[in-house]
């Protein structure tokens, strides 16, 4: 486990980029608190989760990723049970019951569900690599997706449901999904999306309708928040107003600024140049994860890396898209940057698995 030669394949560039993002996230959380006493403990909590996450990442790196393969369905069952517990005894916030209160912290099992789904789907597609790519093959992976998505839908958590579906579809496509099925599934997705709208929670419907038909006179709610986010981004200009000097952030016009709209806060304080650098670092992390997939000597490891690459990519696109008013408000965090212990721990676990894929290659 601790042999020196296995560390030759350790991706120090990936590790360094992730640590940079986490430290930068802590710096931005400190700024976005903006003197709010209720948020004063956020930096210390996030730093604590980062420290725990570092330990988790190192542990996941040292253990051969193949070892977890036989436990993937056990993890799947455990996460499923946790998600059921949430529906009965979870903490409600922003109209959704997604958190499990453990002592002084709230745990969000749906974040861990993202990693667990990647593991079980990687196992499934690796086992069925040589099977015919037909409806039965598609259905096998779909059953794994639905099993973990149902309790998440009931929370309700639409954005995570969509993210998990995207991970499933991307891994399906990478595994050789025939083009004809892509058209069928795309059409089915549009029909199901339209049919599901009347059954969404009122706040979910509001997010979609306010995105399509915004009220220019709104002084609160989703329309107000996104308009303030755009003003915040615009006020940053090319170089930004400087760390801790963003007027929109420090005067608290920008809401949910430690999580959903932290990208807007970054744009105000560091400007267009700062956001380009940030997006560049996030893109670099995604590229290194894809590189790990391509360098993997077995299909299971490659699928883990591809699945996690999709997770970071889609979550980044969604968060930034919300800030730029390109898509409706979703609640997805900016990877490694936004405040959120469960999200950070899950992402660092994923990076540990990627590093494990790299250093435990069979020659």
TORKOL-4160 file (C-alpha; in steps of 0.2 Angstrom, whole numbers, padded with zeros to 4 digits, m for minus):
363
<pt num="1" X="0000" Y="0000" Z="0000"/>
<pt num="2" X="0014" Y="0012" Z="0004"/>
<pt num="3" X="0027" Y="0006" Z="m0009"/>
<pt num="4" X="0036" Y="0021" Z="m0016"/>
<pt num="5" X="0034" Y="0016" Z="m0034"/>
<pt num="6" X="0015" Y="0017" Z="m0034"/>
<pt num="7" X="0016" Y="0035" Z="m0030"/>
<pt num="8" X="0024" Y="0038" Z="m0047"/>
<pt num="9" X="0007" Y="0038" Z="m0055"/>
<pt num="10" X="m0001" Y="0050" Z="m0042"/>
<pt num="11" X="m0008" Y="0065" Z="m0051"/>
<pt num="12" X="0000" Y="0079" Z="m0041"/>
<pt num="13" X="m0007" Y="0092" Z="m0053"/>
<pt num="14" X="m0025" Y="0086" Z="m0050"/>
<pt num="15" X="m0022" Y="0086" Z="m0031"/>
<pt num="16" X="m0014" Y="0103" Z="m0031"/>
<pt num="17" X="m0029" Y="0110" Z="m0042"/>
<pt num="18" X="m0041" Y="0103" Z="m0030"/>
<pt num="19" X="m0032" Y="0110" Z="m0014"/>
<pt num="20" X="m0031" Y="0127" Z="m0023"/>
<pt num="21" X="m0050" Y="0127" Z="m0026"/>
<pt num="22" X="m0054" Y="0122" Z="m0008"/>
<pt num="23" X="m0043" Y="0136" Z="m0001"/>
<pt num="24" X="m0050" Y="0148" Z="m0013"/>
<pt num="25" X="m0068" Y="0143" Z="m0008"/>
<pt num="26" X="m0063" Y="0146" Z="0011"/>
<pt num="27" X="m0057" Y="0163" Z="0007"/>
<pt num="28" X="m0073" Y="0167" Z="m0003"/>
<pt num="29" X="m0084" Y="0160" Z="0010"/>
<pt num="30" X="m0076" Y="0172" Z="0023"/>
<pt num="31" X="m0079" Y="0186" Z="0012"/>
<pt num="32" X="m0097" Y="0182" Z="0008"/>
<pt num="33" X="m0102" Y="0181" Z="0026"/>
<pt num="34" X="m0101" Y="0200" Z="0025"/>
<pt num="35" X="m0102" Y="0202" Z="0044"/>
<pt num="36" X="m0117" Y="0192" Z="0046"/>
<pt num="37" X="m0116" Y="0185" Z="0064"/>
<pt num="38" X="m0128" Y="0170" Z="0059"/>
<pt num="39" X="m0115" Y="0164" Z="0046"/>
<pt num="40" X="m0099" Y="0167" Z="0057"/>
<pt num="41" X="m0096" Y="0149" Z="0060"/>
<pt num="42" X="m0096" Y="0144" Z="0041"/>
<pt num="43" X="m0078" Y="0146" Z="0038"/>
<pt num="44" X="m0072" Y="0135" Z="0053"/>
<pt num="45" X="m0085" Y="0122" Z="0048"/>
<pt num="46" X="m0080" Y="0121" Z="0030"/>
<pt num="47" X="m0062" Y="0121" Z="0035"/>
<pt num="48" X="m0066" Y="0106" Z="0047"/>
<pt num="49" X="m0075" Y="0097" Z="0033"/>
<pt num="50" X="m0060" Y="0101" Z="0022"/>
<pt num="51" X="m0048" Y="0093" Z="0034"/>
<pt num="52" X="m0059" Y="0077" Z="0036"/>
<pt num="53" X="m0061" Y="0077" Z="0017"/>
<pt num="54" X="m0042" Y="0077" Z="0015"/>
<pt num="55" X="m0041" Y="0062" Z="0026"/>
<pt num="56" X="m0055" Y="0053" Z="0016"/>
<pt num="57" X="m0046" Y="0057" Z="0000"/>
<pt num="58" X="m0029" Y="0050" Z="0006"/>
<pt num="59" X="m0038" Y="0035" Z="0013"/>
<pt num="60" X="m0047" Y="0032" Z="m0004"/>
<pt num="61" X="m0031" Y="0035" Z="m0014"/>
<pt num="62" X="m0021" Y="0022" Z="m0004"/>
<pt num="63" X="m0035" Y="0008" Z="m0005"/>
<pt num="64" X="m0035" Y="m0001" Z="m0022"/>
<pt num="65" X="m0051" Y="0005" Z="m0030"/>
<pt num="66" X="m0056" Y="m0013" Z="m0035"/>
<pt num="67" X="m0058" Y="m0017" Z="m0017"/>
<pt num="68" X="m0073" Y="m0007" Z="m0016"/>
<pt num="69" X="m0081" Y="m0016" Z="m0031"/>
<pt num="70" X="m0088" Y="m0030" Z="m0020"/>
<pt num="71" X="m0095" Y="m0018" Z="m0008"/>
<pt num="72" X="m0104" Y="m0006" Z="m0020"/>
<pt num="73" X="m0121" Y="m0014" Z="m0018"/>
<pt num="74" X="m0119" Y="m0013" Z="0001"/>
<pt num="75" X="m0115" Y="0005" Z="0000"/>
<pt num="76" X="m0130" Y="0007" Z="m0012"/>
<pt num="77" X="m0142" Y="m0001" Z="0000"/>
<pt num="78" X="m0135" Y="0009" Z="0015"/>
<pt num="79" X="m0137" Y="0026" Z="0006"/>
<pt num="80" X="m0154" Y="0020" Z="0000"/>
<pt num="81" X="m0159" Y="0017" Z="0018"/>
<pt num="82" X="m0152" Y="0034" Z="0024"/>
<pt num="83" X="m0162" Y="0042" Z="0010"/>
<pt num="84" X="m0178" Y="0034" Z="0017"/>
<pt num="85" X="m0174" Y="0040" Z="0035"/>
<pt num="86" X="m0173" Y="0057" Z="0028"/>
<pt num="87" X="m0191" Y="0056" Z="0022"/>
<pt num="88" X="m0196" Y="0052" Z="0040"/>
<pt num="89" X="m0184" Y="0061" Z="0051"/>
<pt num="90" X="m0175" Y="0073" Z="0040"/>
<pt num="91" X="m0173" Y="0092" Z="0043"/>
<pt num="92" X="m0183" Y="0103" Z="0031"/>
<pt num="93" X="m0176" Y="0119" Z="0023"/>
<pt num="94" X="m0181" Y="0129" Z="0008"/>
<pt num="95" X="m0196" Y="0118" Z="0006"/>
<pt num="96" X="m0187" Y="0102" Z="0005"/>
<pt num="97" X="m0183" Y="0088" Z="0017"/>
<pt num="98" X="m0165" Y="0084" Z="0012"/>
<pt num="99" X="m0154" Y="0084" Z="0028"/>
<pt num="100" X="m0151" Y="0073" Z="0043"/>
<pt num="101" X="m0146" Y="0082" Z="0058"/>
<pt num="102" X="m0131" Y="0073" Z="0067"/>
<pt num="103" X="m0126" Y="0083" Z="0082"/>
<pt num="104" X="m0121" Y="0101" Z="0077"/>
<pt num="105" X="m0121" Y="0097" Z="0058"/>
<pt num="106" X="m0133" Y="0093" Z="0045"/>
<pt num="107" X="m0128" Y="0078" Z="0033"/>
<pt num="108" X="m0135" Y="0077" Z="0015"/>
<pt num="109" X="m0135" Y="0059" Z="0010"/>
<pt num="110" X="m0140" Y="0064" Z="m0008"/>
<pt num="111" X="m0122" Y="0070" Z="m0010"/>
<pt num="112" X="m0115" Y="0053" Z="m0006"/>
<pt num="113" X="m0128" Y="0045" Z="m0017"/>
<pt num="114" X="m0119" Y="0053" Z="m0032"/>
<pt num="115" X="m0103" Y="0044" Z="m0028"/>
<pt num="116" X="m0112" Y="0028" Z="m0024"/>
<pt num="117" X="m0122" Y="0028" Z="m0040"/>
<pt num="118" X="m0105" Y="0030" Z="m0050"/>
<pt num="119" X="m0098" Y="0015" Z="m0041"/>
<pt num="120" X="m0113" Y="0004" Z="m0044"/>
<pt num="121" X="m0115" Y="0009" Z="m0062"/>
<pt num="122" X="m0096" Y="0007" Z="m0065"/>
<pt num="123" X="m0098" Y="m0011" Z="m0059"/>
<pt num="124" X="m0113" Y="m0014" Z="m0069"/>
<pt num="125" X="m0106" Y="m0008" Z="m0086"/>
<pt num="126" X="m0089" Y="m0016" Z="m0083"/>
<pt num="127" X="m0098" Y="m0033" Z="m0080"/>
<pt num="128" X="m0108" Y="m0031" Z="m0095"/>
<pt num="129" X="m0095" Y="m0023" Z="m0107"/>
<pt num="130" X="m0096" Y="m0037" Z="m0119"/>
<pt num="131" X="m0115" Y="m0039" Z="m0119"/>
<pt num="132" X="m0126" Y="m0034" Z="m0133"/>
<pt num="133" X="m0131" Y="m0015" Z="m0131"/>
<pt num="134" X="m0150" Y="m0018" Z="m0131"/>
<pt num="135" X="m0165" Y="m0013" Z="m0121"/>
<pt num="136" X="m0161" Y="m0026" Z="m0108"/>
<pt num="137" X="m0144" Y="m0018" Z="m0106"/>
<pt num="138" X="m0151" Y="m0001" Z="m0104"/>
<pt num="139" X="m0164" Y="m0007" Z="m0092"/>
<pt num="140" X="m0151" Y="m0014" Z="m0080"/>
<pt num="141" X="m0143" Y="0002" Z="m0077"/>
<pt num="142" X="m0159" Y="0012" Z="m0077"/>
<pt num="143" X="m0166" Y="0001" Z="m0062"/>
<pt num="144" X="m0150" Y="0005" Z="m0052"/>
<pt num="145" X="m0154" Y="0024" Z="m0056"/>
<pt num="146" X="m0172" Y="0023" Z="m0052"/>
<pt num="147" X="m0169" Y="0014" Z="m0035"/>
<pt num="148" X="m0158" Y="0028" Z="m0028"/>
<pt num="149" X="m0168" Y="0042" Z="m0037"/>
<pt num="150" X="m0185" Y="0038" Z="m0030"/>
<pt num="151" X="m0182" Y="0044" Z="m0012"/>
<pt num="152" X="m0173" Y="0059" Z="m0019"/>
<pt num="153" X="m0188" Y="0064" Z="m0029"/>
<pt num="154" X="m0199" Y="0062" Z="m0014"/>
<pt num="155" X="m0188" Y="0074" Z="m0003"/>
<pt num="156" X="m0191" Y="0083" Z="m0016"/>
<pt num="157" X="m0174" Y="0087" Z="m0024"/>
<pt num="158" X="m0176" Y="0089" Z="m0043"/>
<pt num="159" X="m0159" Y="0096" Z="m0047"/>
<pt num="160" X="m0150" Y="0081" Z="m0039"/>
<pt num="161" X="m0162" Y="0069" Z="m0048"/>
<pt num="162" X="m0158" Y="0077" Z="m0065"/>
<pt num="163" X="m0139" Y="0077" Z="m0061"/>
<pt num="164" X="m0140" Y="0058" Z="m0057"/>
<pt num="165" X="m0149" Y="0055" Z="m0073"/>
<pt num="166" X="m0136" Y="0064" Z="m0083"/>
<pt num="167" X="m0122" Y="0054" Z="m0074"/>
<pt num="168" X="m0132" Y="0038" Z="m0079"/>
<pt num="169" X="m0134" Y="0043" Z="m0097"/>
<pt num="170" X="m0116" Y="0049" Z="m0099"/>
<pt num="171" X="m0110" Y="0032" Z="m0093"/>
<pt num="172" X="m0122" Y="0023" Z="m0104"/>
<pt num="173" X="m0116" Y="0033" Z="m0119"/>
<pt num="174" X="m0098" Y="0030" Z="m0115"/>
<pt num="175" X="m0101" Y="0012" Z="m0113"/>
<pt num="176" X="m0108" Y="0011" Z="m0131"/>
<pt num="177" X="m0126" Y="0017" Z="m0132"/>
<pt num="178" X="m0132" Y="0015" Z="m0150"/>
<pt num="179" X="m0137" Y="0031" Z="m0158"/>
<pt num="180" X="m0155" Y="0026" Z="m0161"/>
<pt num="181" X="m0158" Y="0025" Z="m0142"/>
<pt num="182" X="m0151" Y="0042" Z="m0139"/>
<pt num="183" X="m0165" Y="0049" Z="m0150"/>
<pt num="184" X="m0178" Y="0039" Z="m0142"/>
<pt num="185" X="m0172" Y="0043" Z="m0124"/>
<pt num="186" X="m0171" Y="0062" Z="m0129"/>
<pt num="187" X="m0189" Y="0062" Z="m0135"/>
<pt num="188" X="m0195" Y="0052" Z="m0119"/>
<pt num="189" X="m0186" Y="0065" Z="m0108"/>
<pt num="190" X="m0195" Y="0079" Z="m0116"/>
<pt num="191" X="m0212" Y="0071" Z="m0114"/>
<pt num="192" X="m0209" Y="0065" Z="m0096"/>
<pt num="193" X="m0202" Y="0083" Z="m0091"/>
<pt num="194" X="m0218" Y="0091" Z="m0098"/>
<pt num="195" X="m0229" Y="0078" Z="m0090"/>
<pt num="196" X="m0221" Y="0080" Z="m0073"/>
<pt num="197" X="m0223" Y="0099" Z="m0072"/>
<pt num="198" X="m0240" Y="0098" Z="m0064"/>
<pt num="199" X="m0234" Y="0086" Z="m0051"/>
<pt num="200" X="m0219" Y="0097" Z="m0045"/>
<pt num="201" X="m0219" Y="0106" Z="m0029"/>
<pt num="202" X="m0225" Y="0124" Z="m0029"/>
<pt num="203" X="m0208" Y="0131" Z="m0026"/>
<pt num="204" X="m0201" Y="0121" Z="m0040"/>
<pt num="205" X="m0214" Y="0127" Z="m0052"/>
<pt num="206" X="m0211" Y="0144" Z="m0047"/>
<pt num="207" X="m0192" Y="0143" Z="m0051"/>
<pt num="208" X="m0197" Y="0137" Z="m0069"/>
<pt num="209" X="m0210" Y="0150" Z="m0072"/>
<pt num="210" X="m0200" Y="0165" Z="m0065"/>
<pt num="211" X="m0186" Y="0160" Z="m0076"/>
<pt num="212" X="m0197" Y="0159" Z="m0092"/>
<pt num="213" X="m0208" Y="0174" Z="m0087"/>
<pt num="214" X="m0198" Y="0185" Z="m0074"/>
<pt num="215" X="m0206" Y="0199" Z="m0065"/>
<pt num="216" X="m0196" Y="0215" Z="m0067"/>
<pt num="217" X="m0203" Y="0223" Z="m0051"/>
<pt num="218" X="m0200" Y="0208" Z="m0040"/>
<pt num="219" X="m0191" Y="0213" Z="m0023"/>
<pt num="220" X="m0189" Y="0196" Z="m0016"/>
<pt num="221" X="m0189" Y="0177" Z="m0021"/>
<pt num="222" X="m0180" Y="0169" Z="m0036"/>
<pt num="223" X="m0183" Y="0183" Z="m0048"/>
<pt num="224" X="m0175" Y="0196" Z="m0036"/>
<pt num="225" X="m0161" Y="0184" Z="m0032"/>
<pt num="226" X="m0155" Y="0181" Z="m0050"/>
<pt num="227" X="m0157" Y="0199" Z="m0055"/>
<pt num="228" X="m0146" Y="0204" Z="m0040"/>
<pt num="229" X="m0134" Y="0190" Z="m0046"/>
<pt num="230" X="m0133" Y="0198" Z="m0063"/>
<pt num="231" X="m0130" Y="0215" Z="m0055"/>
<pt num="232" X="m0116" Y="0208" Z="m0044"/>
<pt num="233" X="m0107" Y="0200" Z="m0059"/>
<pt num="234" X="m0109" Y="0216" Z="m0069"/>
<pt num="235" X="m0102" Y="0227" Z="m0055"/>
<pt num="236" X="m0086" Y="0217" Z="m0055"/>
<pt num="237" X="m0081" Y="0223" Z="m0072"/>
<pt num="238" X="m0064" Y="0216" Z="m0079"/>
<pt num="239" X="m0053" Y="0216" Z="m0064"/>
<pt num="240" X="m0066" Y="0216" Z="m0050"/>
<pt num="241" X="m0068" Y="0228" Z="m0035"/>
<pt num="242" X="m0056" Y="0218" Z="m0024"/>
<pt num="243" X="m0057" Y="0205" Z="m0011"/>
<pt num="244" X="m0069" Y="0210" Z="0003"/>
<pt num="245" X="m0074" Y="0226" Z="m0006"/>
<pt num="246" X="m0089" Y="0220" Z="m0017"/>
<pt num="247" X="m0103" Y="0232" Z="m0014"/>
<pt num="248" X="m0117" Y="0219" Z="m0018"/>
<pt num="249" X="m0109" Y="0206" Z="m0007"/>
<pt num="250" X="m0104" Y="0216" Z="0008"/>
<pt num="251" X="m0121" Y="0226" Z="0008"/>
<pt num="252" X="m0130" Y="0209" Z="0007"/>
<pt num="253" X="m0140" Y="0213" Z="m0008"/>
<pt num="254" X="m0134" Y="0196" Z="m0015"/>
<pt num="255" X="m0143" Y="0182" Z="m0006"/>
<pt num="256" X="m0138" Y="0164" Z="m0004"/>
<pt num="257" X="m0120" Y="0170" Z="m0008"/>
<pt num="258" X="m0111" Y="0157" Z="0001"/>
<pt num="259" X="m0118" Y="0143" Z="m0009"/>
<pt num="260" X="m0129" Y="0145" Z="m0025"/>
<pt num="261" X="m0123" Y="0162" Z="m0030"/>
<pt num="262" X="m0105" Y="0162" Z="m0024"/>
<pt num="263" X="m0099" Y="0163" Z="m0042"/>
<pt num="264" X="m0107" Y="0180" Z="m0043"/>
<pt num="265" X="m0098" Y="0185" Z="m0028"/>
<pt num="266" X="m0082" Y="0179" Z="m0036"/>
<pt num="267" X="m0086" Y="0189" Z="m0051"/>
<pt num="268" X="m0089" Y="0205" Z="m0041"/>
<pt num="269" X="m0073" Y="0204" Z="m0031"/>
<pt num="270" X="m0061" Y="0197" Z="m0044"/>
<pt num="271" X="m0069" Y="0202" Z="m0060"/>
<pt num="272" X="m0070" Y="0194" Z="m0077"/>
<pt num="273" X="m0052" Y="0189" Z="m0076"/>
<pt num="274" X="m0055" Y="0180" Z="m0060"/>
<pt num="275" X="m0069" Y="0170" Z="m0066"/>
<pt num="276" X="m0060" Y="0165" Z="m0081"/>
<pt num="277" X="m0045" Y="0159" Z="m0070"/>
<pt num="278" X="m0058" Y="0149" Z="m0059"/>
<pt num="279" X="m0067" Y="0141" Z="m0074"/>
<pt num="280" X="m0050" Y="0137" Z="m0081"/>
<pt num="281" X="m0044" Y="0128" Z="m0064"/>
<pt num="282" X="m0061" Y="0118" Z="m0064"/>
<pt num="283" X="m0059" Y="0113" Z="m0082"/>
<pt num="284" X="m0041" Y="0108" Z="m0078"/>
<pt num="285" X="m0048" Y="0096" Z="m0064"/>
<pt num="286" X="m0061" Y="0089" Z="m0076"/>
<pt num="287" X="m0047" Y="0086" Z="m0090"/>
<pt num="288" X="m0036" Y="0077" Z="m0077"/>
<pt num="289" X="m0050" Y="0066" Z="m0072"/>
<pt num="290" X="m0054" Y="0062" Z="m0090"/>
<pt num="291" X="m0035" Y="0058" Z="m0092"/>
<pt num="292" X="m0036" Y="0046" Z="m0078"/>
<pt num="293" X="m0050" Y="0037" Z="m0087"/>
<pt num="294" X="m0040" Y="0036" Z="m0103"/>
<pt num="295" X="m0025" Y="0029" Z="m0094"/>
<pt num="296" X="m0034" Y="0016" Z="m0084"/>
<pt num="297" X="m0030" Y="m0002" Z="m0088"/>
<pt num="298" X="m0047" Y="m0009" Z="m0083"/>
<pt num="299" X="m0064" Y="m0004" Z="m0088"/>
<pt num="300" X="m0071" Y="m0002" Z="m0070"/>
<pt num="301" X="m0058" Y="0011" Z="m0066"/>
<pt num="302" X="m0061" Y="0020" Z="m0082"/>
<pt num="303" X="m0080" Y="0021" Z="m0079"/>
<pt num="304" X="m0077" Y="0028" Z="m0061"/>
<pt num="305" X="m0066" Y="0042" Z="m0068"/>
<pt num="306" X="m0078" Y="0046" Z="m0082"/>
<pt num="307" X="m0093" Y="0046" Z="m0071"/>
<pt num="308" X="m0084" Y="0058" Z="m0058"/>
<pt num="309" X="m0079" Y="0069" Z="m0073"/>
<pt num="310" X="m0097" Y="0070" Z="m0078"/>
<pt num="311" X="m0102" Y="0075" Z="m0060"/>
<pt num="312" X="m0090" Y="0089" Z="m0059"/>
<pt num="313" X="m0093" Y="0096" Z="m0076"/>
<pt num="314" X="m0112" Y="0096" Z="m0075"/>
<pt num="315" X="m0113" Y="0103" Z="m0057"/>
<pt num="316" X="m0101" Y="0117" Z="m0063"/>
<pt num="317" X="m0111" Y="0121" Z="m0078"/>
<pt num="318" X="m0127" Y="0121" Z="m0069"/>
<pt num="319" X="m0121" Y="0132" Z="m0055"/>
<pt num="320" X="m0113" Y="0145" Z="m0067"/>
<pt num="321" X="m0128" Y="0144" Z="m0078"/>
<pt num="322" X="m0140" Y="0148" Z="m0064"/>
<pt num="323" X="m0129" Y="0163" Z="m0059"/>
<pt num="324" X="m0129" Y="0169" Z="m0078"/>
<pt num="325" X="m0148" Y="0167" Z="m0079"/>
<pt num="326" X="m0146" Y="0153" Z="m0092"/>
<pt num="327" X="m0156" Y="0140" Z="m0083"/>
<pt num="328" X="m0168" Y="0140" Z="m0069"/>
<pt num="329" X="m0162" Y="0141" Z="m0051"/>
<pt num="330" X="m0158" Y="0123" Z="m0045"/>
<pt num="331" X="m0148" Y="0124" Z="m0029"/>
<pt num="332" X="m0132" Y="0114" Z="m0035"/>
<pt num="333" X="m0116" Y="0120" Z="m0027"/>
<pt num="334" X="m0100" Y="0126" Z="m0036"/>
<pt num="335" X="m0088" Y="0111" Z="m0034"/>
<pt num="336" X="m0075" Y="0113" Z="m0020"/>
<pt num="337" X="m0080" Y="0132" Z="m0019"/>
<pt num="338" X="m0097" Y="0133" Z="m0011"/>
<pt num="339" X="m0101" Y="0131" Z="0007"/>
<pt num="340" X="m0107" Y="0113" Z="0011"/>
<pt num="341" X="m0099" Y="0099" Z="0020"/>
<pt num="342" X="m0108" Y="0085" Z="0013"/>
<pt num="343" X="m0104" Y="0091" Z="m0005"/>
<pt num="344" X="m0086" Y="0094" Z="m0001"/>
<pt num="345" X="m0083" Y="0077" Z="0007"/>
<pt num="346" X="m0091" Y="0068" Z="m0007"/>
<pt num="347" X="m0081" Y="0077" Z="m0020"/>
<pt num="348" X="m0065" Y="0074" Z="m0011"/>
<pt num="349" X="m0069" Y="0056" Z="m0009"/>
<pt num="350" X="m0072" Y="0056" Z="m0028"/>
<pt num="351" X="m0055" Y="0063" Z="m0031"/>
<pt num="352" X="m0047" Y="0050" Z="m0019"/>
<pt num="353" X="m0055" Y="0036" Z="m0030"/>
<pt num="354" X="m0048" Y="0045" Z="m0046"/>
<pt num="355" X="m0030" Y="0045" Z="m0038"/>
<pt num="356" X="m0033" Y="0027" Z="m0033"/>
<pt num="357" X="m0037" Y="0022" Z="m0051"/>
<pt num="358" X="m0021" Y="0030" Z="m0056"/>
<pt num="359" X="m0009" Y="0023" Z="m0044"/>
<pt num="360" X="m0016" Y="0005" Z="m0043"/>
<pt num="361" X="m0014" Y="0001" Z="m0061"/>
<pt num="362" X="m0010" Y="m0017" Z="m0066"/>
<pt num="363" X="0004" Y="m0017" Z="m0079"/>
